[in-house]
C-alpha cells in the first residue's frame, strides 16, 4: 500500500522523516521532494542514524534502482542581523 521501498544503509549523518531528499543516479539528480515513509524493522521511524539500515519510500517516485544514492537535507531560513 506504500509502493516501492528502497532498502538503504545510512552512510553518514542522519536521515529525518521530515527532511527533504534527492535521488541521484550516475551523478545526475533525478528527483527532489519529500520522503513518504521512513521505516526501521517494519516500524515507522522519525530518524535513522549513521551506520543503521532503513527502508525509504519517496513521495511520487517509484523507479528506484540498485546503486542509487538518496541524499537527505533540511532547508533552514537564517535571518540576517543588523550590526
Phi and psi restraints in degrees (range 20) as a CNS / XPLOR table:
assign (resid 1 and name C) (resid 2 and name N)
       (resid 2 and name CA) (resid 2 and name C) 1.0 -89.8 20.0 2
assign (resid 2 and name N) (resid 2 and name CA)
       (resid 2 and name C) (resid 3 and name N) 1.0 -30.7 20.0 2
assign (resid 2 and name C) (resid 3 and name N)
       (resid 3 and name CA) (resid 3 and name C) 1.0 109.5 20.0 2
assign (resid 3 and name N) (resid 3 and name CA)
       (resid 3 and name C) (resid 4 and name N) 1.0 -154.8 20.0 2
assign (resid 3 and name C) (resid 4 and name N)
       (resid 4 and name CA) (resid 4 and name C) 1.0 -74.6 20.0 2
assign (resid 4 and name N) (resid 4 and name CA)
       (resid 4 and name C) (resid 5 and name N) 1.0 135.9 20.0 2
assign (resid 4 and name C) (resid 5 and name N)
       (resid 5 and name CA) (resid 5 and name C) 1.0 -121.5 20.0 2
assign (resid 5 and name N) (resid 5 and name CA)
       (resid 5 and name C) (resid 6 and name N) 1.0 125.5 20.0 2
assign (resid 5 and name C) (resid 6 and name N)
       (resid 6 and name CA) (resid 6 and name C) 1.0 -87.5 20.0 2
assign (resid 6 and name N) (resid 6 and name CA)
       (resid 6 and name C) (resid 7 and name N) 1.0 128.9 20.0 2
assign (resid 6 and name C) (resid 7 and name N)
       (resid 7 and name CA) (resid 7 and name C) 1.0 -79.0 20.0 2
assign (resid 7 and name N) (resid 7 and name CA)
       (resid 7 and name C) (resid 8 and name N) 1.0 123.2 20.0 2
assign (resid 7 and name C) (resid 8 and name N)
       (resid 8 and name CA) (resid 8 and name C) 1.0 -130.8 20.0 2
assign (resid 8 and name N) (resid 8 and name CA)
       (resid 8 and name C) (resid 9 and name N) 1.0 158.0 20.0 2
assign (resid 8 and name C) (resid 9 and name N)
       (resid 9 and name CA) (resid 9 and name C) 1.0 -122.0 20.0 2
assign (resid 9 and name N) (resid 9 and name CA)
       (resid 9 and name C) (resid 10 and name N) 1.0 126.2 20.0 2
assign (resid 9 and name C) (resid 10 and name N)
       (resid 10 and name CA) (resid 10 and name C) 1.0 -76.6 20.0 2
assign (resid 10 and name N) (resid 10 and name CA)
       (resid 10 and name C) (resid 11 and name N) 1.0 114.6 20.0 2
assign (resid 10 and name C) (resid 11 and name N)
       (resid 11 and name CA) (resid 11 and name C) 1.0 -84.2 20.0 2
assign (resid 11 and name N) (resid 11 and name CA)
       (resid 11 and name C) (resid 12 and name N) 1.0 -35.6 20.0 2
assign (resid 11 and name C) (resid 12 and name N)
       (resid 12 and name CA) (resid 12 and name C) 1.0 -155.2 20.0 2
assign (resid 12 and name N) (resid 12 and name CA)
       (resid 12 and name C) (resid 13 and name N) 1.0 149.1 20.0 2
assign (resid 12 and name C) (resid 13 and name N)
       (resid 13 and name CA) (resid 13 and name C) 1.0 80.3 20.0 2
assign (resid 13 and name N) (resid 13 and name CA)
       (resid 13 and name C) (resid 14 and name N) 1.0 -143.5 20.0 2
assign (resid 13 and name C) (resid 14 and name N)
       (resid 14 and name CA) (resid 14 and name C) 1.0 -145.5 20.0 2
assign (resid 14 and name N) (resid 14 and name CA)
       (resid 14 and name C) (resid 15 and name N) 1.0 136.1 20.0 2
assign (resid 14 and name C) (resid 15 and name N)
       (resid 15 and name CA) (resid 15 and name C) 1.0 -105.5 20.0 2
assign (resid 15 and name N) (resid 15 and name CA)
       (resid 15 and name C) (resid 16 and name N) 1.0 123.2 20.0 2
assign (resid 15 and name C) (resid 16 and name N)
       (resid 16 and name CA) (resid 16 and name C) 1.0 -107.5 20.0 2
assign (resid 16 and name N) (resid 16 and name CA)
       (resid 16 and name C) (resid 17 and name N) 1.0 143.5 20.0 2
assign (resid 16 and name C) (resid 17 and name N)
       (resid 17 and name CA) (resid 17 and name C) 1.0 -62.1 20.0 2
assign (resid 17 and name N) (resid 17 and name CA)
       (resid 17 and name C) (resid 18 and name N) 1.0 -32.5 20.0 2
assign (resid 17 and name C) (resid 18 and name N)
       (resid 18 and name CA) (resid 18 and name C) 1.0 -86.6 20.0 2
assign (resid 18 and name N) (resid 18 and name CA)
       (resid 18 and name C) (resid 19 and name N) 1.0 -7.4 20.0 2
assign (resid 18 and name C) (resid 19 and name N)
       (resid 19 and name CA) (resid 19 and name C) 1.0 -78.8 20.0 2
assign (resid 19 and name N) (resid 19 and name CA)
       (resid 19 and name C) (resid 20 and name N) 1.0 166.8 20.0 2
assign (resid 19 and name C) (resid 20 and name N)
       (resid 20 and name CA) (resid 20 and name C) 1.0 -85.2 20.0 2
assign (resid 20 and name N) (resid 20 and name CA)
       (resid 20 and name C) (resid 21 and name N) 1.0 165.2 20.0 2
assign (resid 20 and name C) (resid 21 and name N)
       (resid 21 and name CA) (resid 21 and name C) 1.0 -145.9 20.0 2
assign (resid 21 and name N) (resid 21 and name CA)
       (resid 21 and name C) (resid 22 and name N) 1.0 159.1 20.0 2
assign (resid 21 and name C) (resid 22 and name N)
       (resid 22 and name CA) (resid 22 and name C) 1.0 -137.5 20.0 2
assign (resid 22 and name N) (resid 22 and name CA)
       (resid 22 and name C) (resid 23 and name N) 1.0 145.1 20.0 2
assign (resid 22 and name C) (resid 23 and name N)
       (resid 23 and name CA) (resid 23 and name C) 1.0 -104.9 20.0 2
assign (resid 23 and name N) (resid 23 and name CA)
       (resid 23 and name C) (resid 24 and name N) 1.0 126.6 20.0 2
assign (resid 23 and name C) (resid 24 and name N)
       (resid 24 and name CA) (resid 24 and name C) 1.0 -119.2 20.0 2
assign (resid 24 and name N) (resid 24 and name CA)
       (resid 24 and name C) (resid 25 and name N) 1.0 129.3 20.0 2
assign (resid 24 and name C) (resid 25 and name N)
       (resid 25 and name CA) (resid 25 and name C) 1.0 -132.1 20.0 2
assign (resid 25 and name N) (resid 25 and name CA)
       (resid 25 and name C) (resid 26 and name N) 1.0 123.9 20.0 2
assign (resid 25 and name C) (resid 26 and name N)
       (resid 26 and name CA) (resid 26 and name C) 1.0 54.1 20.0 2
assign (resid 26 and name N) (resid 26 and name CA)
       (resid 26 and name C) (resid 27 and name N) 1.0 45.0 20.0 2
assign (resid 26 and name C) (resid 27 and name N)
       (resid 27 and name CA) (resid 27 and name C) 1.0 61.8 20.0 2
assign (resid 27 and name N) (resid 27 and name CA)
       (resid 27 and name C) (resid 28 and name N) 1.0 23.7 20.0 2
assign (resid 27 and name C) (resid 28 and name N)
       (resid 28 and name CA) (resid 28 and name C) 1.0 -123.3 20.0 2
assign (resid 28 and name N) (resid 28 and name CA)
       (resid 28 and name C) (resid 29 and name N) 1.0 128.5 20.0 2
assign (resid 28 and name C) (resid 29 and name N)
       (resid 29 and name CA) (resid 29 and name C) 1.0 -76.2 20.0 2
assign (resid 29 and name N) (resid 29 and name CA)
       (resid 29 and name C) (resid 30 and name N) 1.0 115.9 20.0 2
assign (resid 29 and name C) (resid 30 and name N)
       (resid 30 and name CA) (resid 30 and name C) 1.0 -94.4 20.0 2
assign (resid 30 and name N) (resid 30 and name CA)
       (resid 30 and name C) (resid 31 and name N) 1.0 -28.4 20.0 2
assign (resid 30 and name C) (resid 31 and name N)
       (resid 31 and name CA) (resid 31 and name C) 1.0 -152.6 20.0 2
assign (resid 31 and name N) (resid 31 and name CA)
       (resid 31 and name C) (resid 32 and name N) 1.0 143.3 20.0 2
assign (resid 31 and name C) (resid 32 and name N)
       (resid 32 and name CA) (resid 32 and name C) 1.0 -137.8 20.0 2
assign (resid 32 and name N) (resid 32 and name CA)
       (resid 32 and name C) (resid 33 and name N) 1.0 132.7 20.0 2
assign (resid 32 and name C) (resid 33 and name N)
       (resid 33 and name CA) (resid 33 and name C) 1.0 176.1 20.0 2
assign (resid 33 and name N) (resid 33 and name CA)
       (resid 33 and name C) (resid 34 and name N) 1.0 -149.7 20.0 2
assign (resid 33 and name C) (resid 34 and name N)
       (resid 34 and name CA) (resid 34 and name C) 1.0 -104.1 20.0 2
assign (resid 34 and name N) (resid 34 and name CA)
       (resid 34 and name C) (resid 35 and name N) 1.0 155.8 20.0 2
assign (resid 34 and name C) (resid 35 and name N)
       (resid 35 and name CA) (resid 35 and name C) 1.0 -78.6 20.0 2
assign (resid 35 and name N) (resid 35 and name CA)
       (resid 35 and name C) (resid 36 and name N) 1.0 136.4 20.0 2
assign (resid 35 and name C) (resid 36 and name N)
       (resid 36 and name CA) (resid 36 and name C) 1.0 -94.2 20.0 2
assign (resid 36 and name N) (resid 36 and name CA)
       (resid 36 and name C) (resid 37 and name N) 1.0 -22.6 20.0 2
assign (resid 36 and name C) (resid 37 and name N)
       (resid 37 and name CA) (resid 37 and name C) 1.0 -154.8 20.0 2
assign (resid 37 and name N) (resid 37 and name CA)
       (resid 37 and name C) (resid 38 and name N) 1.0 142.2 20.0 2
assign (resid 37 and name C) (resid 38 and name N)
       (resid 38 and name CA) (resid 38 and name C) 1.0 -132.6 20.0 2
assign (resid 38 and name N) (resid 38 and name CA)
       (resid 38 and name C) (resid 39 and name N) 1.0 116.2 20.0 2
assign (resid 38 and name C) (resid 39 and name N)
       (resid 39 and name CA) (resid 39 and name C) 1.0 -126.1 20.0 2
assign (resid 39 and name N) (resid 39 and name CA)
       (resid 39 and name C) (resid 40 and name N) 1.0 148.9 20.0 2
assign (resid 39 and name C) (resid 40 and name N)
       (resid 40 and name CA) (resid 40 and name C) 1.0 -138.3 20.0 2
assign (resid 40 and name N) (resid 40 and name CA)
       (resid 40 and name C) (resid 41 and name N) 1.0 118.3 20.0 2
assign (resid 40 and name C) (resid 41 and name N)
       (resid 41 and name CA) (resid 41 and name C) 1.0 53.1 20.0 2
assign (resid 41 and name N) (resid 41 and name CA)
       (resid 41 and name C) (resid 42 and name N) 1.0 49.2 20.0 2
assign (resid 41 and name C) (resid 42 and name N)
       (resid 42 and name CA) (resid 42 and name C) 1.0 64.6 20.0 2
assign (resid 42 and name N) (resid 42 and name CA)
       (resid 42 and name C) (resid 43 and name N) 1.0 8.6 20.0 2
assign (resid 42 and name C) (resid 43 and name N)
       (resid 43 and name CA) (resid 43 and name C) 1.0 -113.0 20.0 2
assign (resid 43 and name N) (resid 43 and name CA)
       (resid 43 and name C) (resid 44 and name N) 1.0 146.9 20.0 2
assign (resid 43 and name C) (resid 44 and name N)
       (resid 44 and name CA) (resid 44 and name C) 1.0 -66.1 20.0 2
assign (resid 44 and name N) (resid 44 and name CA)
       (resid 44 and name C) (resid 45 and name N) 1.0 141.7 20.0 2
assign (resid 44 and name C) (resid 45 and name N)
       (resid 45 and name CA) (resid 45 and name C) 1.0 -125.9 20.0 2
assign (resid 45 and name N) (resid 45 and name CA)
       (resid 45 and name C) (resid 46 and name N) 1.0 145.6 20.0 2
assign (resid 45 and name C) (resid 46 and name N)
       (resid 46 and name CA) (resid 46 and name C) 1.0 -81.0 20.0 2
assign (resid 46 and name N) (resid 46 and name CA)
       (resid 46 and name C) (resid 47 and name N) 1.0 -35.4 20.0 2
assign (resid 46 and name C) (resid 47 and name N)
       (resid 47 and name CA) (resid 47 and name C) 1.0 -155.6 20.0 2
assign (resid 47 and name N) (resid 47 and name CA)
       (resid 47 and name C) (resid 48 and name N) 1.0 155.7 20.0 2
assign (resid 47 and name C) (resid 48 and name N)
       (resid 48 and name CA) (resid 48 and name C) 1.0 -131.2 20.0 2
assign (resid 48 and name N) (resid 48 and name CA)
       (resid 48 and name C) (resid 49 and name N) 1.0 129.8 20.0 2
assign (resid 48 and name C) (resid 49 and name N)
       (resid 49 and name CA) (resid 49 and name C) 1.0 -89.8 20.0 2
assign (resid 49 and name N) (resid 49 and name CA)
       (resid 49 and name C) (resid 50 and name N) 1.0 168.7 20.0 2
assign (resid 49 and name C) (resid 50 and name N)
       (resid 50 and name CA) (resid 50 and name C) 1.0 -56.7 20.0 2
assign (resid 50 and name N) (resid 50 and name CA)
       (resid 50 and name C) (resid 51 and name N) 1.0 136.5 20.0 2
assign (resid 50 and name C) (resid 51 and name N)
       (resid 51 and name CA) (resid 51 and name C) 1.0 91.2 20.0 2
assign (resid 51 and name N) (resid 51 and name CA)
       (resid 51 and name C) (resid 52 and name N) 1.0 -4.4 20.0 2
assign (resid 51 and name C) (resid 52 and name N)
       (resid 52 and name CA) (resid 52 and name C) 1.0 -106.0 20.0 2
assign (resid 52 and name N) (resid 52 and name CA)
       (resid 52 and name C) (resid 53 and name N) 1.0 155.4 20.0 2
assign (resid 52 and name C) (resid 53 and name N)
       (resid 53 and name CA) (resid 53 and name C) 1.0 -93.8 20.0 2
assign (resid 53 and name N) (resid 53 and name CA)
       (resid 53 and name C) (resid 54 and name N) 1.0 152.5 20.0 2
assign (resid 53 and name C) (resid 54 and name N)
       (resid 54 and name CA) (resid 54 and name C) 1.0 -156.7 20.0 2
assign (resid 54 and name N) (resid 54 and name CA)
       (resid 54 and name C) (resid 55 and name N) 1.0 171.4 20.0 2
assign (resid 54 and name C) (resid 55 and name N)
       (resid 55 and name CA) (resid 55 and name C) 1.0 -114.9 20.0 2
assign (resid 55 and name N) (resid 55 and name CA)
       (resid 55 and name C) (resid 56 and name N) 1.0 132.5 20.0 2
assign (resid 55 and name C) (resid 56 and name N)
       (resid 56 and name CA) (resid 56 and name C) 1.0 -125.2 20.0 2
assign (resid 56 and name N) (resid 56 and name CA)
       (resid 56 and name C) (resid 57 and name N) 1.0 132.8 20.0 2
assign (resid 56 and name C) (resid 57 and name N)
       (resid 57 and name CA) (resid 57 and name C) 1.0 -119.3 20.0 2
assign (resid 57 and name N) (resid 57 and name CA)
       (resid 57 and name C) (resid 58 and name N) 1.0 133.6 20.0 2
assign (resid 57 and name C) (resid 58 and name N)
       (resid 58 and name CA) (resid 58 and name C) 1.0 -98.4 20.0 2
assign (resid 58 and name N) (resid 58 and name CA)
       (resid 58 and name C) (resid 59 and name N) 1.0 138.1 20.0 2
assign (resid 58 and name C) (resid 59 and name N)
       (resid 59 and name CA) (resid 59 and name C) 1.0 -71.7 20.0 2
assign (resid 59 and name N) (resid 59 and name CA)
       (resid 59 and name C) (resid 60 and name N) 1.0 110.5 20.0 2
assign (resid 59 and name C) (resid 60 and name N)
       (resid 60 and name CA) (resid 60 and name C) 1.0 83.9 20.0 2
assign (resid 60 and name N) (resid 60 and name CA)
       (resid 60 and name C) (resid 61 and name N) 1.0 11.5 20.0 2
assign (resid 60 and name C) (resid 61 and name N)
       (resid 61 and name CA) (resid 61 and name C) 1.0 -138.3 20.0 2
assign (resid 61 and name N) (resid 61 and name CA)
       (resid 61 and name C) (resid 62 and name N) 1.0 126.5 20.0 2
assign (resid 61 and name C) (resid 62 and name N)
       (resid 62 and name CA) (resid 62 and name C) 1.0 -120.3 20.0 2
assign (resid 62 and name N) (resid 62 and name CA)
       (resid 62 and name C) (resid 63 and name N) 1.0 -10.4 20.0 2
assign (resid 62 and name C) (resid 63 and name N)
       (resid 63 and name CA) (resid 63 and name C) 1.0 -88.0 20.0 2
assign (resid 63 and name N) (resid 63 and name CA)
       (resid 63 and name C) (resid 64 and name N) 1.0 61.4 20.0 2
assign (resid 63 and name C) (resid 64 and name N)
       (resid 64 and name CA) (resid 64 and name C) 1.0 -91.2 20.0 2
assign (resid 64 and name N) (resid 64 and name CA)
       (resid 64 and name C) (resid 65 and name N) 1.0 142.3 20.0 2
assign (resid 64 and name C) (resid 65 and name N)
       (resid 65 and name CA) (resid 65 and name C) 1.0 -128.8 20.0 2
assign (resid 65 and name N) (resid 65 and name CA)
       (resid 65 and name C) (resid 66 and name N) 1.0 164.7 20.0 2
assign (resid 65 and name C) (resid 66 and name N)
       (resid 66 and name CA) (resid 66 and name C) 1.0 -61.1 20.0 2
assign (resid 66 and name N) (resid 66 and name CA)
       (resid 66 and name C) (resid 67 and name N) 1.0 143.7 20.0 2
assign (resid 66 and name C) (resid 67 and name N)
       (resid 67 and name CA) (resid 67 and name C) 1.0 78.2 20.0 2
assign (resid 67 and name N) (resid 67 and name CA)
       (resid 67 and name C) (resid 68 and name N) 1.0 3.4 20.0 2
assign (resid 67 and name C) (resid 68 and name N)
       (resid 68 and name CA) (resid 68 and name C) 1.0 -69.6 20.0 2
assign (resid 68 and name N) (resid 68 and name CA)
       (resid 68 and name C) (resid 69 and name N) 1.0 152.2 20.0 2
assign (resid 68 and name C) (resid 69 and name N)
       (resid 69 and name CA) (resid 69 and name C) 1.0 -114.9 20.0 2
assign (resid 69 and name N) (resid 69 and name CA)
       (resid 69 and name C) (resid 70 and name N) 1.0 129.9 20.0 2
assign (resid 69 and name C) (resid 70 and name N)
       (resid 70 and name CA) (resid 70 and name C) 1.0 -110.8 20.0 2
assign (resid 70 and name N) (resid 70 and name CA)
       (resid 70 and name C) (resid 71 and name N) 1.0 117.6 20.0 2
assign (resid 70 and name C) (resid 71 and name N)
       (resid 71 and name CA) (resid 71 and name C) 1.0 -101.6 20.0 2
assign (resid 71 and name N) (resid 71 and name CA)
       (resid 71 and name C) (resid 72 and name N) 1.0 135.3 20.0 2
assign (resid 71 and name C) (resid 72 and name N)
       (resid 72 and name CA) (resid 72 and name C) 1.0 -110.8 20.0 2
assign (resid 72 and name N) (resid 72 and name CA)
       (resid 72 and name C) (resid 73 and name N) 1.0 140.0 20.0 2
assign (resid 72 and name C) (resid 73 and name N)
       (resid 73 and name CA) (resid 73 and name C) 1.0 -150.1 20.0 2
assign (resid 73 and name N) (resid 73 and name CA)
       (resid 73 and name C) (resid 74 and name N) 1.0 161.6 20.0 2
assign (resid 73 and name C) (resid 74 and name N)
       (resid 74 and name CA) (resid 74 and name C) 1.0 -123.8 20.0 2
assign (resid 74 and name N) (resid 74 and name CA)
       (resid 74 and name C) (resid 75 and name N) 1.0 142.0 20.0 2
assign (resid 74 and name C) (resid 75 and name N)
       (resid 75 and name CA) (resid 75 and name C) 1.0 -103.0 20.0 2
assign (resid 75 and name N) (resid 75 and name CA)
       (resid 75 and name C) (resid 76 and name N) 1.0 121.4 20.0 2
assign (resid 75 and name C) (resid 76 and name N)
       (resid 76 and name CA) (resid 76 and name C) 1.0 -111.4 20.0 2
assign (resid 76 and name N) (resid 76 and name CA)
       (resid 76 and name C) (resid 77 and name N) 1.0 139.7 20.0 2
assign (resid 76 and name C) (resid 77 and name N)
       (resid 77 and name CA) (resid 77 and name C) 1.0 -98.3 20.0 2
assign (resid 77 and name N) (resid 77 and name CA)
       (resid 77 and name C) (resid 78 and name N) 1.0 121.7 20.0 2
assign (resid 77 and name C) (resid 78 and name N)
       (resid 78 and name CA) (resid 78 and name C) 1.0 -112.9 20.0 2
assign (resid 78 and name N) (resid 78 and name CA)
       (resid 78 and name C) (resid 79 and name N) 1.0 118.5 20.0 2
assign (resid 78 and name C) (resid 79 and name N)
       (resid 79 and name CA) (resid 79 and name C) 1.0 -81.1 20.0 2
assign (resid 79 and name N) (resid 79 and name CA)
       (resid 79 and name C) (resid 80 and name N) 1.0 139.7 20.0 2
assign (resid 79 and name C) (resid 80 and name N)
       (resid 80 and name CA) (resid 80 and name C) 1.0 -78.7 20.0 2
assign (resid 80 and name N) (resid 80 and name CA)
       (resid 80 and name C) (resid 81 and name N) 1.0 149.1 20.0 2
assign (resid 80 and name C) (resid 81 and name N)
       (resid 81 and name CA) (resid 81 and name C) 1.0 -110.1 20.0 2
assign (resid 81 and name N) (resid 81 and name CA)
       (resid 81 and name C) (resid 82 and name N) 1.0 138.4 20.0 2
assign (resid 81 and name C) (resid 82 and name N)
       (resid 82 and name CA) (resid 82 and name C) 1.0 -80.7 20.0 2
assign (resid 82 and name N) (resid 82 and name CA)
       (resid 82 and name C) (resid 83 and name N) 1.0 135.8 20.0 2
